[in-house]
Amino acid sequence: MNEFIDLIKEREIGKVIENVSLKKYTSYKVGGNARCVVYPKNVKKLIELLRLCNNKNVKYKVLGNGSNTLFSDEEYDGVIIKLDDFNEIKMLNATTIRVGAGYSLMRLSVYATKKALSGLEFASGIPGTVGGAVYMNAGAYKSDMGYIVKKVKVLTPNYTVINMTNAELNFHYRSSFFQTHPGYICLEATIGLKRGNREEMIEINRDRKERRLASQPLEYPSAGSVFRNPEGQFAGKLIEDLGLKGLTRGGAQVSEKHANFIINLGNATANDIKDLITFVHDTVLENYDIDLKIEQEFVNWK
């Protein structure tokens, strides 16, 4: 692996950080060390890096803000790829924005509000990147990326760059084409919005922020909602009705403020969090015969 890292540096792929704790790269603030984190400068360098990884049989993971990811406590003996430099943003016309995959979704929501463009208000509290949001079809308040994404520039497993339309991206509740097609990478998205009233949008965002602060444990590391809501029901209520609020495993806890959040009280391990997620899932299944879908992606688990 040391020789591989030297090769990446020699090729000037981009910034390389070695032996770094994944606690710095995930919203749960847990995880083992990664052998290296690489920030490709551009698409050409990203393709070069992917070719190197595949040719040398080195595993890799493209990571946004790590806001929906749970790495194990073991070392990730591979390459974490961060697309932070894919952060260009451009107005294509009065209501259409083209934005890089590494751009912050919350920052994009602020950008749209300043320009009085409505449609991204749901994203004002989602701490992911544009690429991660497209991958997960992130959403809130009965809206999601599927409503506003017009097309996406995609890198295929064959190292070709293509454009995919909204219809081709197969957006559904918290799912998209990318989740069922490993190896496809979102490079940038074209977002279609509509004219709105800036003052009304600011008020909506302010009100929702207050509601989040009152109802969600934002003072602790977490990954947001752990489980998807079953059709016609709320996962948090199912968990709360079973008396699981406040349940702990090591340093992980089912939030006393919102039962669909699992929080890191400060010294949780990834195992603590995974064990608690599994216990809550199995308890709901046993009592309600409901197989809750876990929103978090588990990475580097045996």
C-alpha positions as a Python dict, from the first residue, in 0.01 Angstrom:
ca = {
    (1, 'M'): (0, 0, 0),
    (2, 'N'): (290, 236, 71),
    (3, 'E'): (413, 192, -287),
    (4, 'F'): (62, 261, -415),
    (5, 'I'): (39, 582, -215),
    (6, 'D'): (377, 688, -349),
    (7, 'L'): (245, 624, -700),
    (8, 'I'): (-59, 846, -637),
    (9, 'K'): (170, 1125, -520),
    (10, 'E'): (401, 1076, -816),
    (11, 'R'): (106, 1108, -1058),
    (12, 'E'): (-5, 1429, -882),
    (13, 'I'): (-363, 1307, -856),
    (14, 'G'): (-441, 1560, -584),
    (15, 'K'): (-399, 1615, -213),
    (16, 'V'): (-318, 1295, -21),
    (17, 'I'): (-357, 1246, 355),
    (18, 'E'): (-220, 925, 507),
    (19, 'N'): (-326, 723, 813),
    (20, 'V'): (-615, 947, 911),
    (21, 'S'): (-898, 867, 1153),
    (22, 'L'): (-1236, 831, 984),
    (23, 'K'): (-1385, 999, 1290),
    (24, 'K'): (-1291, 1323, 1112),
    (25, 'Y'): (-1486, 1226, 801),
    (26, 'T'): (-1815, 1092, 937),
    (27, 'S'): (-2100, 1261, 1121),
    (28, 'Y'): (-2115, 978, 1377),
    (29, 'K'): (-1751, 1064, 1466),
    (30, 'V'): (-1653, 697, 1480),
    (31, 'G'): (-1450, 457, 1266),
    (32, 'G'): (-1099, 323, 1227),
    (33, 'N'): (-811, 476, 1037),
    (34, 'A'): (-800, 502, 658),
    (35, 'R'): (-468, 428, 492),
    (36, 'C'): (-515, 733, 275),
    (37, 'V'): (-766, 998, 173),
    (38, 'V'): (-728, 1145, -175),
    (39, 'Y'): (-879, 1463, -318),
    (40, 'P'): (-862, 1435, -701),
    (41, 'K'): (-806, 1770, -873),
    (42, 'N'): (-1048, 1706, -1159),
    (43, 'V'): (-1232, 1438, -1357),
    (44, 'K'): (-920, 1339, -1551),
    (45, 'K'): (-727, 1279, -1227),
    (46, 'L'): (-1025, 1095, -1074),
    (47, 'I'): (-1030, 857, -1371),
    (48, 'E'): (-654, 809, -1339),
    (49, 'L'): (-695, 726, -970),
    (50, 'L'): (-977, 479, -1034),
    (51, 'R'): (-774, 304, -1305),
    (52, 'L'): (-482, 272, -1064),
    (53, 'C'): (-705, 131, -789),
    (54, 'N'): (-864, -123, -1021),
    (55, 'N'): (-538, -223, -1190),
    (56, 'K'): (-361, -269, -856),
    (57, 'N'): (-667, -430, -690),
    (58, 'V'): (-684, -157, -423),
    (59, 'K'): (-1027, -101, -274),
    (60, 'Y'): (-1175, 248, -266),
    (61, 'K'): (-1477, 437, -142),
    (62, 'V'): (-1611, 767, -273),
    (63, 'L'): (-1722, 962, 34),
    (64, 'G'): (-1918, 1285, 62),
    (65, 'N'): (-1963, 1436, 408),
    (66, 'G'): (-2002, 1094, 568),
    (67, 'S'): (-2342, 1197, 702),
    (68, 'N'): (-2509, 864, 621),
    (69, 'T'): (-2218, 625, 661),
    (70, 'L'): (-2100, 397, 941),
    (71, 'F'): (-1743, 271, 904),
    (72, 'S'): (-1625, -12, 1126),
    (73, 'D'): (-1357, 38, 1390),
    (74, 'E'): (-1110, -159, 1176),
    (75, 'E'): (-851, 0, 949),
    (76, 'Y'): (-976, 80, 599),
    (77, 'D'): (-685, -58, 398),
    (78, 'G'): (-771, 130, 83),
    (79, 'V'): (-840, 473, -62),
    (80, 'I'): (-1108, 714, 52),
    (81, 'I'): (-1189, 944, -240),
    (82, 'K'): (-1319, 1291, -160),
    (83, 'L'): (-1463, 1507, -438),
    (84, 'D'): (-1436, 1834, -246),
    (85, 'D'): (-1263, 2000, -544),
    (86, 'F'): (-1567, 1924, -762),
    (87, 'N'): (-1735, 2234, -622),
    (88, 'E'): (-1806, 2467, -913),
    (89, 'I'): (-2148, 2630, -925),
    (90, 'K'): (-2300, 2818, -1217),
    (91, 'M'): (-2636, 2965, -1306),
    (92, 'L'): (-2732, 2828, -1650),
    (93, 'N'): (-3041, 3047, -1675),
    (94, 'A'): (-3279, 3231, -1441),
    (95, 'T'): (-3391, 2914, -1259),
    (96, 'T'): (-3135, 2643, -1338),
    (97, 'I'): (-2815, 2573, -1144),
    (98, 'R'): (-2527, 2344, -1239),
    (99, 'V'): (-2332, 2238, -933),
    (100, 'G'): (-2044, 2001, -858),
    (101, 'A'): (-2087, 1682, -655),
    (102, 'G'): (-1859, 1809, -378),
    (103, 'Y'): (-2065, 2121, -309),
    (104, 'S'): (-2242, 2135, 27),
    (105, 'L'): (-2617, 2076, 1),
    (106, 'M'): (-2693, 2319, 284),
    (107, 'R'): (-2471, 2578, 120),
    (108, 'L'): (-2660, 2522, -206),
    (109, 'S'): (-2989, 2580, -24),
    (110, 'V'): (-2855, 2912, 109),
    (111, 'Y'): (-2735, 3005, -242),
    (112, 'A'): (-3081, 2936, -386),
    (113, 'T'): (-3254, 3135, -113),
    (114, 'K'): (-3031, 3437, -178),
    (115, 'K'): (-3133, 3423, -542),
    (116, 'A'): (-3503, 3378, -449),
    (117, 'L'): (-3515, 3037, -614),
    (118, 'S'): (-3760, 2799, -448),
    (119, 'G'): (-3742, 2420, -434),
    (120, 'L'): (-3440, 2359, -214),
    (121, 'E'): (-3590, 2467, 118),
    (122, 'F'): (-3613, 2100, 223),
    (123, 'A'): (-3233, 2077, 207),
    (124, 'S'): (-3152, 2358, 451),
    (125, 'G'): (-3086, 2110, 734),
    (126, 'I'): (-2932, 1818, 543),
    (127, 'P'): (-2553, 1806, 607),
    (128, 'G'): (-2447, 1622, 293),
    (129, 'T'): (-2283, 1699, -39),
    (130, 'V'): (-2473, 1732, -365),
    (131, 'G'): (-2328, 1401, -485),
    (132, 'G'): (-2425, 1222, -166),
    (133, 'A'): (-2772, 1377, -176),
    (134, 'V'): (-2827, 1255, -533),
    (135, 'Y'): (-2700, 908, -440),
    (136, 'M'): (-2938, 882, -142),
    (137, 'N'): (-3217, 1090, -297),
    (138, 'A'): (-3199, 1294, 21),
    (139, 'G'): (-3515, 1471, 125),
    (140, 'A'): (-3736, 1613, 395),
    (141, 'Y'): (-4074, 1782, 431),
    (142, 'K'): (-4230, 1569, 154),
    (143, 'S'): (-3972, 1673, -103),
    (144, 'D'): (-3639, 1532, -222),
    (145, 'M'): (-3369, 1558, -487),
    (146, 'G'): (-3584, 1367, -734),
    (147, 'Y'): (-3817, 1665, -761),
    (148, 'I'): (-3546, 1913, -860),
    (149, 'V'): (-3265, 1723, -1037),
    (150, 'K'): (-3296, 1764, -1415),
    (151, 'K'): (-2987, 1568, -1510),
    (152, 'V'): (-2660, 1442, -1367),
    (153, 'K'): (-2314, 1414, -1517),
    (154, 'V'): (-2196, 1062, -1435),
    (155, 'L'): (-1868, 872, -1454),
    (156, 'T'): (-1935, 511, -1552),
    (157, 'P'): (-1737, 201, -1448),
    (158, 'N'): (-1589, 209, -1800),
    (159, 'Y'): (-1439, 553, -1725),
    (160, 'T'): (-1669, 734, -1969),
    (161, 'V'): (-1856, 1053, -1877),
    (162, 'I'): (-2225, 1055, -1964),
    (163, 'N'): (-2532, 1263, -1884),
    (164, 'M'): (-2833, 1093, -1727),
    (165, 'T'): (-3180, 1246, -1716),
    (166, 'N'): (-3411, 1251, -1417),
    (167, 'A'): (-3614, 963, -1560),
    (168, 'E'): (-3303, 748, -1600),
    (169, 'L'): (-3193, 812, -1241),
    (170, 'N'): (-3488, 613, -1102),
    (171, 'F'): (-3549, 836, -801),
    (172, 'H'): (-3776, 688, -534),
    (173, 'Y'): (-3809, 740, -159),
    (174, 'R'): (-3446, 756, -36),
    (175, 'S'): (-3319, 560, -335),
    (176, 'S'): (-3173, 620, -680),
    (177, 'F'): (-3002, 451, -975),
    (178, 'F'): (-2664, 489, -802),
    (179, 'Q'): (-2753, 261, -512),
    (180, 'T'): (-2817, -32, -745),
    (181, 'H'): (-2533, 41, -987),
    (182, 'P'): (-2200, 36, -798),
    (183, 'G'): (-1916, 205, -980),
    (184, 'Y'): (-2122, 490, -1123),
    (185, 'I'): (-2015, 823, -972),
    (186, 'C'): (-2207, 1150, -966),
    (187, 'L'): (-1980, 1432, -1085),
    (188, 'E'): (-2226, 1722, -1103),
    (189, 'A'): (-2599, 1787, -1104),
    (190, 'T'): (-2822, 2027, -1293),
    (191, 'I'): (-3095, 2156, -1061),
    (192, 'G'): (-3420, 2311, -1181),
    (193, 'L'): (-3592, 2551, -941),
    (194, 'K'): (-3864, 2816, -966),
    (195, 'R'): (-3894, 3179, -872),
    (196, 'G'): (-3993, 3234, -511),
    (197, 'N'): (-4034, 3501, -248),
    (198, 'R'): (-3702, 3542, -68),
    (199, 'E'): (-3852, 3667, 258),
    (200, 'E'): (-4102, 3380, 269),
    (201, 'M'): (-3822, 3131, 201),
    (202, 'I'): (-3607, 3278, 477),
    (203, 'E'): (-3899, 3249, 718),
    (204, 'I'): (-3963, 2886, 618),
    (205, 'N'): (-3596, 2800, 675),
    (206, 'R'): (-3591, 2981, 1010),
    (207, 'D'): (-3905, 2804, 1129),
    (208, 'R'): (-3776, 2463, 1023),
    (209, 'K'): (-3442, 2526, 1192),
    (210, 'E'): (-3622, 2603, 1519),
    (211, 'R'): (-3829, 2287, 1484),
    (212, 'R'): (-3517, 2077, 1419),
    (213, 'L'): (-3343, 2222, 1723),
    (214, 'A'): (-3648, 2147, 1937),
    (215, 'S'): (-3711, 1794, 1809),
    (216, 'Q'): (-3371, 1655, 1705),
    (217, 'P'): (-3053, 1589, 1911),
    (218, 'L'): (-2834, 1814, 1697),
    (219, 'E'): (-2594, 1874, 1986),
    (220, 'Y'): (-2463, 1516, 1950),
    (221, 'P'): (-2291, 1336, 1660),
    (222, 'S'): (-2542, 1128, 1464),
    (223, 'A'): (-2634, 1038, 1108),
    (224, 'G'): (-2986, 1174, 1116),
    (225, 'S'): (-3276, 934, 1089),
    (226, 'V'): (-3154, 577, 1122),
    (227, 'F'): (-3456, 405, 967),
    (228, 'R'): (-3682, 491, 678),
    (229, 'N'): (-4044, 549, 768),
    (230, 'P'): (-4263, 252, 674),
    (231, 'E'): (-4551, 349, 447),
    (232, 'G'): (-4815, 530, 651),
    (233, 'Q'): (-4615, 511, 976),
    (234, 'F'): (-4326, 677, 1155),
    (235, 'A'): (-4022, 471, 1255),
    (236, 'G'): (-3957, 700, 1552),
    (237, 'K'): (-4304, 639, 1698),
    (238, 'L'): (-4271, 262, 1658),
    (239, 'I'): (-3939, 273, 1845),
    (240, 'E'): (-4068, 510, 2113),
    (241, 'D'): (-4381, 301, 2174),
    (242, 'L'): (-4155, 5, 2254),
    (243, 'G'): (-3991, 208, 2531),
    (244, 'L'): (-3652, 217, 2360),
    (245, 'K'): (-3583, 589, 2401),
    (246, 'G'): (-3266, 634, 2608),
    (247, 'L'): (-3146, 278, 2549),
    (248, 'T'): (-2766, 263, 2537),
    (249, 'R'): (-2495, 33, 2409),
    (250, 'G'): (-2158, 154, 2528),
    (251, 'G'): (-2136, 519, 2423),
    (252, 'A'): (-2427, 500, 2178),
    (253, 'Q'): (-2783, 591, 2272),
    (254, 'V'): (-3130, 594, 2120),
    (255, 'S'): (-3195, 965, 2152),
    (256, 'E'): (-3433, 1070, 2427),
    (257, 'K'): (-3536, 1363, 2206),
    (258, 'H'): (-3609, 1167, 1886),
    (259, 'A'): (-3627, 786, 1886),
    (260, 'N'): (-3523, 753, 1521),
    (261, 'F'): (-3184, 909, 1600),
    (262, 'I'): (-2895, 714, 1744),
    (263, 'I'): (-2636, 945, 1895),
    (264, 'N'): (-2274, 926, 1999),
    (265, 'L'): (-2264, 1042, 2360),
    (266, 'G'): (-1895, 1114, 2321),
    (267, 'N'): (-1708, 785, 2346),
    (268, 'A'): (-1909, 550, 2125),
    (269, 'T'): (-1740, 298, 1900),
    (270, 'A'): (-1874, 197, 1561),
    (271, 'N'): (-1958, -140, 1713),
    (272, 'D'): (-2169, 29, 1982),
    (273, 'I'): (-2372, 210, 1718),
    (274, 'K'): (-2414, -92, 1490),
    (275, 'D'): (-2516, -313, 1783),
    (276, 'L'): (-2778, -61, 1888),
    (277, 'I'): (-2913, -20, 1533),
    (278, 'T'): (-2939, -399, 1502),
    (279, 'F'): (-3113, -436, 1839),
    (280, 'V'): (-3371, -167, 1761),
    (281, 'H'): (-3435, -312, 1416),
    (282, 'D'): (-3482, -665, 1552),
    (283, 'T'): (-3704, -548, 1839),
    (284, 'V'): (-3938, -365, 1599),
    (285, 'L'): (-3944, -669, 1371),
    (286, 'E'): (-4023, -902, 1659),
    (287, 'N'): (-4301, -686, 1803),
    (288, 'Y'): (-4461, -536, 1492),
    (289, 'D'): (-4348, -768, 1212),
    (290, 'I'): (-4211, -457, 1037),
    (291, 'D'): (-3871, -486, 872),
    (292, 'L'): (-3738, -132, 909),
    (293, 'K'): (-3506, -25, 629),
    (294, 'I'): (-3176, 109, 762),
    (295, 'E'): (-3077, 437, 598),
    (296, 'Q'): (-2711, 425, 696),
    (297, 'E'): (-2454, 253, 474),
    (298, 'F'): (-2224, 11, 659),
    (299, 'V'): (-1868, 22, 521),
    (300, 'N'): (-1567, -204, 600),
    (301, 'W'): (-1757, -458, 809),
    (302, 'K'): (-1678, -828, 790),
}
